[in-house]
Amino acid sequence: MEAVGGTGPAGAHRELIARIRSALAGRRQSEVARDAGIQPSTLSNVLNAKAVPTLTTLDLLARALDVTGPDLVELHRLRARADARTRRIGDYLTAARDAAREHPYAGVLPGIAPPLAAVYLNQRVHPWERASGAGSLPADDLLAGGRTCVVLAGPGGGKSSLLRTWLHRGTEPWLEGRGGVQVPVLVPAAALVDAPLADAVAAAVNRDLDGLVERLPPAFFATEPQRGAGWLVLVDGLDEVTDGAARRKVLRRLADTSRGTHTGLYRFIVATRPLPGPELDLLGADVPRYELQPFGRDDLPLVAASWFRCLEVPDPEDTTRRFLRALDRTRLAALAHVPLMTAMLCQLHAAAPEQPLPAGRGQVYRDFIELLHRHQRRAGSPHTLPLAAAEDALDRLPGLIAHLAAERLAGSTTPALDFLCSGLEALRPPRVPEHDWRAFLETAARRSGLLVPRGGDLVFLHQTLLEHLAARHLVRDPKEGARAIRRAFHRRRRHAPGIPLSPYATGTPPGIRPRVWFLFRYWQPPSDLSSTGFLLDAAHEAGLTLRRSPLRRLARRGGLPGWEFIASLAAMGTWLPDDVVATVAESLHAYGLRKAHTRSREEAAEALTRLGDPRGPDQLHALTARSDSSDSARLRAGAALVEHGDPRGPAALLAFSRDADASGHVRIAAAALTSRTGDPRGADVLRALALDPEIADHERVEAAAQSAGVGDPRAADLLHTLSADTTVGVLFRVKAADLLASSGDPRGAERLRVLGHSRNVAVSARSAAGEALVRLAEPEAAEVFHRLATERGELPNDVLHHAQSSRIEAARRLVTLGDPRGPGLLLAFSRAPEVGCFPRVRAAISLAAVDKPAAAEQLHALTRSVDLPDEARLDAAVHLAGLGDRRASPVLHRLALRPGTADHSRMQAARALVALGDPGAAGLLRALPPLFRPSVHSDLLLDVPRLLAELGDSHAAELLTKLAPDQRPGAYDRAEARRILTLLQEPRPGTG
């Protein structure tokens, strides 16, 4: 994309027409149209500014007019700028960048907040399933991965700041004219519940970006932002969608989009707290999950010093040292590594450096919110109202905001400003108009540091602020507070051993013993650690006690999950009775000594360590040396020791990394962790592993990559050696060269060019080299793909189809890179009879990205080709319909009803006809069920009435009742059937 600015689309369009007219040099339009192979009307529309020419049309005209070289490049540039979409994407990027830079973030005093970039420190992520043995990596590396993934972190762990940072950084290359492969867009998960993806994204962006020049239509997000680029959809706050069914609906929508026809258009990164059960499995078993790591031991002084410099305290370095010493005197040392807590603690210390820091998380939030209130009062009344009324309103506003938080937690959707106004209406002076009073309260609420505007409403700046305020409001009434605690903890279970209690359970939790023969009775811990911790802290401060303590009950009958929950509360600084802590500590210690499953012993030892019991680290250290522990278990135990600051951790990891009997990837992770503790011997082990021909190629490259990650200056030479070593698999040589080039070493790009052009290298590796060159913005990337697309070789029949597909994919990649040779190659492939039927269809489909008219003509020709099998013609017809071309209708009808057509293909045709608005779509749908195989999946059976219901056809209900007993859907599909019936009862547009 061109850098934003300069000549607008209208000016570029005029200049484009002027250059084409100049090139005509007096020739007749009809003659030029004939030479170019286009319709005279097409040329007339171009010259009369009725249409911007497609890329293919422009290339045909340039060939007929003998326009080449720099002149042709300039025509392409003007054509791109003349497109209104270019203007829209520029407006969007500017507004998104400004919003990411200026949007308030949680835990900061209003009016003095430094830019997020000034105090932001890049965090690391770790694969969620630590059994893999993989080490941590910079969070920014997830952007380069190209895959949908999930980022998990606890409350205040930095998820929203990470996404907002990615939004800001992701817009910069486009605004500077460097482009990229994906355009970021930030969307709250709640926006995706009730609307199709493109509609939901458009609504969220229009609502949240104040800097937009015009509203963006859903179609803007339903197509590529720029040729060859996709949308990086950053989904924030999935855990804040409190309704489980709605959360699962969002996850299914993301999964369907990722796997459907829009696979290359969207990539999702979902940020959330850990969710109950296997909900995230709905995204797909292959979707990786990463845990966002808190600040490391070396990070905290850097972050604190940044905060104190931004807060302009005298001698920020000395203040940092005193702050860290003050932390060591509290139970907050571990919690202070959480980004949100770091921010609040630094500001509390800066405001009162001689005062001791709060004792626990609840007290941190209490003191910080009091600091917010003092700051707001010092700023004065935000409106010209009678002073007494304004003062009274400001005094009562904090309590009312806390009441609003409790209502939100209970599910209320009343607009925040309406709620605040109704609560303070009695204070409105008689002569103050209602709209002035609302304006005053809105300004006061926004200046509270707790609420921010979003989508015409005021929302809490952070979920933990809402939870803390709600808890404090609930315990104001002792009866209501007691009820809230009982609701949180009342999760009694009883069932036979080994029989799952729910789809999410696998049997009785570890540590539970039966009280009665055959029956196990136990108590599950509360579902939300964060809000329960706030509730317990607020209850303790209010002096609220319960006759039967749910904490004591959980300690006695909660098993390992209950003990871990209580240990996590303790790690947050939540107040806990001494006898509860002692009971849990003894239970965890005893369980860790039993002959239980190794993973359960690890969890017990780590929980005991979080509880502050010295026996926990001893058990973890014992696990690192146990011969009956797996490699991954020993690694996790050593990493836990390091995380908790035990000096035995680095030594255990170093010994493990040198154990030749351990698996390579786990040894690499252990060596990298050792190096990050400051022990140079870890880097030596990584180097030795990278040079060891006895371990797998991918492990050697990973060792070199980790060597670079820990800052070893020898890493570049290691990567270069591996990239040139012909005994290493070629894909791993490409990976090594890519890593080398990404570090800024010119030898990496040179190795990639050599590998990309080598005919002795597998096509997949050459393509990977080309992709790496694209990421490096190397012009040679286009030449690699052009050579892949045009090379012919003597190939056996069994690989011919694969070779053709690879050539077409290379041509498609040329198109996405903006290379003018790409469209012509795709058109030629789609017309070549020697190319296989499905690759020909794929080529025509890919052409649609740059030239829909040419693609439509070719797809139409393929639907009529007698040389193609029905499945290929149907595929062509479905995509022709996707372009809005009604010539697809007769082919879709005919093939959908033809005997032998697969059931899923029949439904593909039906969906395409519905989307096309074909009047015969309903009739076709009614005719399909008798044609389905008896074993057809219930999803397809439900698709027919679902589509009929969307068309308002009453036959949908009849079809649902006619399902055969063995075809009747399960629980989820029955809910979908009820939704379909509800859809039928809704009034149709235009029916009054």
N, C-alpha and C positions, 0 to 999 in steps of 0.2 A: 504494500500500500504506500501511496505517496504520503509524504509528511503533510500533516494538516496545515492548511493555510494556503496563501497564494490564490491563483485564479479559481473561482468557484465552478460548480458543474455547468452552469449556463455559459460562462465564458469559455470553458474548455470545449463545450459542444460547438459553439460558434467557430472557434479556431479549427476544430476538426473538420467542419464542413468547408471552411475556407481552404484548407490544405488539399482536400479531395478535389474541390472545384479547380484549384490551381493545377493539380496534376492532370485534370481532364484535357487541358490545353486545346480547347476548341473541338474535341471529339464529340460525336453524338452520344447521348446517354444510352440509346438503344444498342448502339454498337459496343459500348463498353460493357453493358449488362450481358450481352451475348458472349463476349470474350471471357467475361468473369464467370459465366455459368450461373447467373442469378436472374431473377425476374426483373423486368424493367421497373415494375412498381416498387420493388425493394430499393432500388437505387434512387428512385424518385422520393421515397419516404426519407431516405438518408439525407439527400441534398436539401430537402425542404424542412428539415428539423423536426419531422414527425416521429422519428425513431432514432435511437442510438444504434449503430450497426453492431451486430454480434461479432465476436472475435473471428469466426470463420468467414463471415461476409466481408469483414475488413481485409482479411488476408487474401481472399479471392479478388477483391478490388485492387489491392496493392499489386498483385501479380499481373493483373490485366493492365495496370497503369505503369508498370515497371518501377514501383517504389520499393526500394531496398535499403539495407544498412541503417544508418542513424535516422533517416527520414521515416523508415518503417517503425523504428523504436519509438519515435516521437508520436506517430499516429496511435500506437498502442497506449502510450501514456495519456494522451488526450482522451482516448475512448474510455479508459478507466476512470478518469476524473469527470467525464461528462455523465457518468452513471450517477443517478440520484442516490443510489445506495452508498456510494463513496462518501457523499456528504453526510448521510445519516450515521455511518460508522464513525466518522470523525467526530460528530457531535456526541455520540454515545461514549467514545473513548475519553473525550475531554471531561464529560460529566462524571464518568466513573472514576477517573483519576482524582478529580477534585473531591468527590465524596469520600474516597478512601483516605485522602490526605487530611480532610477537615472534619470527618465525622467524629463525634466525641466517643471516647472509649471509657470502659468502666474503671472505677477506682481512682479517679482524678478529680481534684477540686476544680469546679467550673471557673473559667476565666484565666486560669494560670496553667492550664494543661499544656505541656510541651508537645510538639508534633510526635506522633507515635514512632516515627523513624528515629527520633533523637534518643529514645529510651528502649527501643526494641533490640533484642539480641536474638540472633538466629538460634532456634532450638533444634534438637535432634529427635529422630523417631526411631522406634525399635519395632520389628515385626511383632505383632500381638501374640502369635504362637511362638513362644520362645523355645519350644522344643526343637525348632529348626536349627538352632545354634547360630543363626545369623547375627551379626553385630549391628550396632546402631549406625545410622547414616544421617547426614544433614536433611532436615525436613524439605529443603528446596529441591533435593534430588527426586522427590516424588513428582515434581512437575515434569521432569525429563522422562519419566517412565512411560508416559503415554497411555496408561491404563486407568480405568475407574478404580478408585480405592477409597478406604475409609480411614479417617484420622480420629482416634479415640483419646480422650483425656478427661480427667475428673473436673469438678467445678473450679473455674478460675485458672484452668491449666494452659490457657493461651490459644484456644481453638479459634475464636473469633478474630483475635489480633493476627493470627497466622493467615487466615483467609483474606483479611483486609490488606495485609502486607502483600500477599500474592496478587490481589486485584490491582494494587498500585503499581507493583513491579511489572505485572503483565501488560499494562496499558502503555508503559513508557516506550518499548521498542516500536510499537505501531505508531505512536504519536511522533516519534523521531524518524519515521520513514524506513526503519529496518525490518518491519514486518515480523512474521513468525508463523508458527503452525497452529496456534490456538489463541482465541480472544477470550479473556476471562469475563465472567458475569457472576455476581454474587446474589444469591437468592435465599431468603429464609425458607426452611423446610415447610413451615406452615402454609406458605403461598402455593405449594404444589399439591395440596390435598384435593381441592375441588375443581380443578380445571386442567385441560390438556397442557402438556409441557410448554409449548410455545406461548400459549395464551397466559399461562401462569407466570412465566418469566417476563413477558412483556408487561403484565400488570404490576409485578413487583418492581421492575426497573422504572416504569413511569411514576410509580408511587414514591420511590425512595431517592431518585436522582433529581435534585432540584435544578441542576444546571442544564437539563435538556432543552433544546430549542423547540422541539415539537415532540408530540407523543409518538412512541415507536409502536408500529402495528405488530401483531403476533407473527405475521409473515416474515418480519425482519429476523426473528429468532428461529424461524423454521427453515432457513436456507443458510448457506455458508456466509460468514461475515465478510470474507474476501475469498477469491478463488484459491482453492487448495487449503484453506484454513478451516478449522472447526471451532466450536464453542467449548470452552472450559467452564462448566457450570459448577460453581463453588456453593455447595448446599450447607447452610449453617443452621445449627440448633435443632437437629432432628429430635433430640431428647426433649425439647421444649414442646413438641406436639404430644400432649399428655394422653390423648386417646390412643390406645394401642391399635385399634382397627384403622384409624387414620394414618398412624405411622407405617403400618404394614402396607397400606394403599400407596403411600409415597414410595416405599421401597420397591413395590411391584412395578410402579410406573417407571422408575429409574431403570430397573432391570429389563423391562420390556423394551424400553428405548435403546438401551445399550446393546441388546441382542437383535433388534429389529432392523428395518430398512434404513434407519438413521445411525447405524453403527459408527460410521466415520464422521458424522456431523457433531455428535455430542460426546464429551467425556465428563464424568462426574467425579468430584472429590467431596465426600460427605464428612462433615465434622459433627461429632456427637459425644456425649458421655456414653459409657458402656450401657447397653440396653439389656432388658431381661430376656432370658431364654435365647433361642436361636434366631431372633428376628432378623439379624443382619444376614443370615443365610439366604434370605429372600433375594438379595442382590446377586447371588450366585456363589457357588463354592469356590470359583477361581478368583474372586475379587479379594485382593489382599487387604489386610487391616494392619494399621500401624498405631502404636501408642506414642503420643507426643510426650517426650521426656521433660521433666521439670529442669530448672537450671542446675547445672553441675556445681560442684564445690568451687571450681575456679571461675564459674560464671557469675555467682552472686556478688562478689566484690565489684566486678565490672558494671553490672546492672545498677547496683546501689550508687556507685560513684556517678554514673550517668544521671540518675535521678537527682542527686544532691547538686550536681553542676547546673542542671536545668532549673532547680528550685533556688539557685543563687545563694546557697548557704555559704558562710565564710569557711574557707579551708575544706573543700569537699572531700579531699583524701583523708584528712584526720577525722572528719565526721563519719566517713565510711568505716574506718577502723573502730571508732567508738560504737557505731551501730552494730557491727558484727559481734563485738564483745557483749553488747546488751542482749543480742539474740541468744548467745550461748548461755545466758542466765535464765532463759525461759524454756518452755516446752515447744517453742515455735521453730526451732532450728531447722527441722525437716520441712515444715509447712512453709517456711519463708522462701523456699526454692520454687514455689508455685507463683507464676508471673503476677497474677492479680494480688496475691498477698504481699509480694515484694513491693508492688506499687503503693499499696495502702500503708504498709509498715514504714516505708521510707518517708512518706508524707507525715505520718504521725510523729516520727522521730524528728523530722525537720521542724515541725510546729512546736514540739516540747522536748528538746534534746536532753534535758535533765530529768525528765520523768521516766520511770521504768516502762518498758513495752508491755502491752496487754498480755494476759496469761494464756489465752486460748483463742481459737478462731472466732467464736461468738463475741468475745470481748473486742477483738480487732474490728469487726464490723460495727459493733455498738459505738466504739470510740470514733471510728472514721465517719459514721453518719452524724454523730454529734459535731464533729469538726465541719462537716458540710453545712449543718444548720448554722453554726457560728459564722462561717464564711458568708452565708446568704444574708444573715442579719447585718453583718458589717457592710455589705454592699448596699443596704438601704432598700426602701420600697421601690419596686419596679414600675410604679404607675402613679399618676397624679390623683390619688384618692384621699378622702379624709384620713388623717394619720392614724387615729384611734382604730378605725375599721380595718385599715391595712395591717396594723400591728397585731390586732386580734386574729385576723385571718392567717398571718404568717405563723403565729403561735400555734394555731390549731392544725395547720397544714401537715406537719410531720405525722401526727396521729392519724389523720385522714388518709394519707398516702399509705401508711401501714395497714389501715383497714382495707384499702383498695388492693393491696398485695394479698391479703387473706382471701378476698373475694376472687381474685384472679386464680389463686391456687385451688379454690373450690370450683372453678370452671365458669365464673361469671364473665360475660362478654360485654357488659355495659360500657359504653365509651368512657374513658377515664375522666375527661373534662366534665361530662354530665354527672358522674359520680361525685367529683369534688365540688361542683357547683351546688348539687342538692344538699351536700353535707354542710356547706357554708352559706346557704341562702339566707339564714336568719341574721347573718352578720352584714348583709348588703345594705348600705345606707339607702333610705327611701329615694333620695334624689339621684342616685347613681344608676344609669340605665343598665339593663341586664347584659347587653353586649359589651359594655365597658367592664363590668364585673367579671365576665368570662375571660376577657382579654387579660385582665389583671391576674386572675388565677392561673391562666395558661402560662403566662410569663413567669410567675412565681414557681410553678411546678417545674418548668424547664430549667430554671436557675437553681433548683434544689440539688442538682447533680444526680438525681435518682431516675428521672423520667426524661425521655427524648421523643420528639415527634416522629411518627412513622405511619404512613398511609392514612393521614387524616385523624390519627389518634395519638395518644401519649402512651408509650410502652416503657417498661422498666429497662434500664440500661444494661442490666446483667441479671441472669436468672438467680444468682446467689443473693443479690440485693433483695429481690422479691421474696426469696425463702426466709431470709433473716427477718425482714420486716413483718412478714406474715406470722412467723413464730412469736415475735414479741407482741403482736396484737392478740394472738390467741390466748396467751397466758395472762393477759390483763384480767380475764374472767377465769378464776380458778377452775370452775366446773368445765368450761369450754376447753381450757388447756388440758385438763385431765382426760377429757374425751378424745382430744386430738392425739395424745400420747398413746392411749389405749388402741385407737384406730390404727396407728402406725405399727404397733407391736403385735396386734392380735392376728397372728397368722399360724394358727394351730393346725397340725397335720397328723393324721393317723392312717396307716395303711400296712399291708402285709409286706415283708421284706422282699425286695426284688421286683415288686409290681409297681410300675411307674404311676406316680400320682397324677401326672399331667403329661401332655406331649413334650414338655420341656424337661421333665424329670427322668432320671435313669435308675432310680431306686432310692433306698434310704441314704441320707447324707452320712459321711464318715463321722465316727464318734458317737453315734446314737446307739444306746442299748435298750432292749425291750423291757418295759415294766411288767407287761402281761404277756403270757405265752402267745406267740404268733403275731401279736400286734405291736407296731412301733408307734410311739407317740412322741412328737417333738414340735418345736416352735421354729418356724422360719424367721430369719431376721427381716426387718423392714426393707421394703423395696428400694428406698431412696436414702442413701447414706447422708448426703449433704443436708437435706431438709430435716431429717431426724436429728442430726447433730445440732442444728440451730435450735430445734424445739427443746432438746434436753438442756442446752445452755440457758435458754430463756427461762425454762421452768426452774432451774437451779437459782438463777438470779432473783426470780420472783418468789422464792421460798416455797414453790409448789411441790408437794410430795404425794405419792400414791400409796394407798394402804398395801397393795401388792405390787411390788416393783417389777415391771416388765424386764428391766435389765437383769435382775437376779434370776428371773425365770429363764431368760435367754441364755445366761451363763450356765445354768444347770442342765437345760434340755434343748439347747440349740445346736449341739454337735459342732463340728469344725466350721461350718458356715457361720454359725452364731458367734463362735469365738473370734473368727477373723473379723466379723463386723465390729465387735467390741474393740478389738485391737486397732482397727482403722479409726474408730471414734477417738481412741486414746492418742493416736498419731496426729489427729487434727487438733488436739488440745481440748477436746470436749471434756467437761467435768464428768467424772465417773466415781461412784462410791468405792472406797478402798477394798471392801470385801468382794465386790464384783471383779475388780482387777486381779485380786489374789486368786479367786476361784478360776478365772480364765487362764491365768498364768500356769497354775498347777495342772489344769486339764490339758493345755497345749504341750507342756513339758512331758507329761505322761504319754500323751498320744505320739509325740515324736520319738519315743523310745520303743513303741510297739512295733510289731512286724507288720506294719501297714504298707499300703502301696507307696512307692518312693515319692510320687508327686504329692500325695497327701502329707507325707513327712516333711517335704520341702515347705509346703504351705503352712504347716503348723510351726515349723522353726522360724519362718519369716514373720509370721504373725506374732510369735513370742518376742522376736527382735523388735518389731514395731511397738510392742507393749512396753519396751524399755527393760526387759528382763535379760540379764547377762547370759542366761542359759541358752537363749535363742541363737546368738552368734556361735556358741560352742557346738550346737547341733548342726548349724549350717557348715561349720568347718569340718565336722565329722563326715558330712555328706560328700564333701569334695574329695575325700580319700577312700570312700567305700567302694569296694570292688563289685558289689552288687548293684551299684547305681549306674545308670546309663550315662553316656558321654554328655548328653544334653542336660541331665540332672546335675552332674558335677559342675558344668559350666554355669548353670543358673544359680547354684549355691554359692559359687565363687563370686559371681557378679553381685549377688545380694550382699555378700560381705563387703565388697567394695562400696556399694551404694550406701550402706549404713556406716561407713567409715572405719571398719574393722581392719587393723593393720595386717592381719593374716590373709586378707583377700588377695592382694597383688601377688604374694608369694605362691599361693595355691594356684592362681591362674597361670603364672609363669611355669610352674612345674607341669601343669596340665598341657600347656601349649607345646612342651617339649616331649610329651608322651607319644612315641611313635605308634603305639597301638590304638590311639584315639583316632576318630575320624578327622579328615582334613579340614572340613568346614568348621568344625567345633574348635580345633586347634587354632585356626585363623582368628576366630572370634575371641578366643582367650588371649591370644597374643596382642590383638588390637586393644582389648580392655586393659591389659597390662601396660601397654605403651601409654594409654590415656591417663594412667595413674602417675605418669612421670618417670617410669622405669624404662631406660633406653634399651634394655634387653628384649623388650617386647618387639621393638622395631627390627632387631637382629633376627629374631625368630621368623618374623614376616618375610624378611628378605630370603632367609634360607628356604622357607616353604615355596616362595615364588620361583626359586631356581631348582627345586627338587623335581626331577623328571618322573619320580615314582608316584607322585600324587596326580589326581585328575587335572586336565587342562583348565577346566573352569575354576578349580580351586587355586591353581597357580596364578591365574589372572586376578582372582578375588584377593589373594594375598598381596599382590602388587598394588591393587586398588586401595586396600586397607592401609598399606604402607604410605601411599600418597595421602590418605585421609588423616593419618596421625602426624603428617608433616615431615616425613623422612626425606631428606634431600636426595637420597639414592633411588627414590621411587621412579623418577623419570627414566633413568637408564634401565631399570627393571622392565618397565612397560615397553620401552623401545626394543629391548632384547626379545621379549615375548612376541611382539608384533612381527618380528623378522624371523622367528624360529619356525622353520618349515615342519618340525616335528610336532608343533602345536596345531590343534584343529583350526581350520581357517576362520571359522566364526569367532573363535576366541582370540585369534590374531587381530581381527577387525575390532573386537571389543577393547583389546589392549591399545591399539592405535587410537581409537576413539577417546579413551580415557587420557591418553598422552596429549592428544590435540586439545581436549577440553581444559587441560591444565595450562595451556598457552605455549606448549612446546611445538615449534614448527615441524619437527620430525614426525609428529603424529599425523598432521594433514598430508604430508608427503607419502607416508605409508598407506593412508586411506586412498589416495589417488592411484597408487600403484596397484593395490588390491582391487579397486573398483574397475580398472581397465584390463585386468589380467584375464585372458580367455581360459587360463588353466585353473581358475578359481570357480567354485560353485556359484550359480546365479544368485542363490539366497545370500551368500556372503558378499557378492559384489553389490547387491541391492542394499545390504546393511551398511556397506562402506559409503554408498551414495547418500543414504539417509543421514549418516554421521556428517558428511560434507555439507548437507543441507543445514543441519543444526549449527555448523560452523560458519554459515553464510559464504561458503566457498563456491565461486562460479563454476568450478569444475564438476559440481554435482550434476548439473544439467547434461553435461557431456557423458557422464557415466550412464545416466538413464537413457540418453539417446542411443548410445552404443548398445545397451541391453535391448532396446526396442527394435533396433534395425539389424542386429547380428543374426545370421542364419547359419545353421550347422547341420551336419549329418546326425540325425537323431533317431534312435530306435522308436518304433511305434508306441511302446509302452510309456515313453516320457514325452511324446510329441505334444499331447494335450497340455501337460504341465508347462512345457516350454512356451507354447502359444499364450497361455495365461500369464506367464511371467513377462513376455514381451508387451502384452496389453497393459499389464500393471505398470510397467516402466513408462509406457506412453501416457497412461493416466497421471503418473507422477510428474511427467513433463508439463502436463496441463496445469496441475496444481502449483507448479513452480512459475507459471506464467510464460513458459517457453512457447513461442508461436509454432514450433514444429509439432507440438503434441496433438492438437485437434486434427490435423491432417492425417497423422498416423492412426489415430483412433478411427477416423472415418474409413481409411483404407482397410484396416483390420475388419471392421464390421461388414465390409463389402466383399472381402476376399473369400471365394468359395473353398479354398484349401484350408481355411481356418475352421476349427471345430465349431459346431452350432452354438454351444453355450458361451465360448469365448467371444463369438461374434456379437451375441446379445450383450455381453458384459461391456464390450467396446462401445456399442451404441449407447448404453446406459451411462457410461462414463463421459461420453461426449456431451450429454445434457448439462453437465456442470458449467460448460462455457458457451454452448450453442444449442439452445433448446429446439429451435426450428429444424436445424439439420439433424439433431438426434431424433426428433419426432418423425421426420421423413424416413429415416433409416429403420427405426423401430417398426413403423407401419409396413415398410417393405419386408421386414423379417417376419411379421405376423402373417404375411401372404405367401411366404416362401414354402413351396411344397417339399424342399429338400430338408427342412427342419422338422424334428419330432415335435409332437404336440406340447410336451413340457417346455421346450425352448420357445415355441410360439406363444404359449401362455405367459411365460416370463416376460417376453417382449411386450405383449398386450397389456399386462399389469402395469409395467413401467410407462407405456404409452398413455394409459389412463392417468397415471400419476402426473403426467405433464398437462393434464386437462384436455387431451385430444379425444374427441368422441368417436373417432374412427376405430378405437379399441373395442367399443361396445359389442358389435356383432361377433367378433372373434371370442371375446370373453364369454358371451352367452353360449356360443356353439361348443367351445371346449369344456366349459363347466358341466354341460349336460352329456358330453360324450362318454360312452361306456369305457371303462379302463382308466379314466382320469383319477388320480389320487385324491383322497378326501380333502387333505390340506390344500391341494391345488384348486379344488372346487371352491373352497372358502376364500382363497386368495382372490379368485376371479370375482366372487360375490362382494367382497370388501371393496375391491377396486370399482365395481359398478356403483356401489352405494356412495363412495367418495366422489365419483364422477357425476352423481345426481341423475343417473340413468333411470328413466321412468319404468323400465322393466325389471329393476333390481328386486323389488318385492316379490314379483312373480317367480323369479329365479330362486330366491331364497325358499319360497314355499315348496318348490319342486325338489330341493336338494335332499331333505331327510330320507326319503325312500331310496336314494342312490347311495347312501353311506354304507360302508361295511358294517356288519353286526358288531365288530369289536372297536368301532370308532371311539375315540377319547371323548369324555364328557365335555371337555373344553369346547370342542367343535360343535357338539350338540347344543351347548348353550350359546354359542356364537350366532346361530341362526335366529333364535328368538330375540337375542340382544339387538342384532341389526334390524330385525323387523320392528322391534319396539322403538328404536331410534327413528324409524320411518313412520311411526304412528300406526302400524298395521296390527289390527286386533288378533290376527292369526298367531301372534307371539304367545299369548296365553294358552291357546289351544295346543300349540306344540309342546309347551312345558308340561301340560297334563298328560300328554301322550307318550312320555318317555317310558321305555320298557323298564321293568323292575331292575334288571341288571345294568341298566344305563343310568339309573337315578344318581344324581351327584352326591358328593359327600357334604360335610358341614359347610365348608367354605363356599362350594358351588350352590348349595341351597340358599345361602345368604345372597349370592349373586342372582339367583332366580327371583328372590323376593324383591331385589332392587329393580329387576326388569319389569316385574308387575307394577311396581310403584311408578316406573317411568311411563308405562302405558296410561296411567291415571292422570299424569300431568297434562295440562292444556298445551296444545301444539301452537306454535307461532301462527298468527293469522286467523285463529279460530275464535278469538274474542275471549 
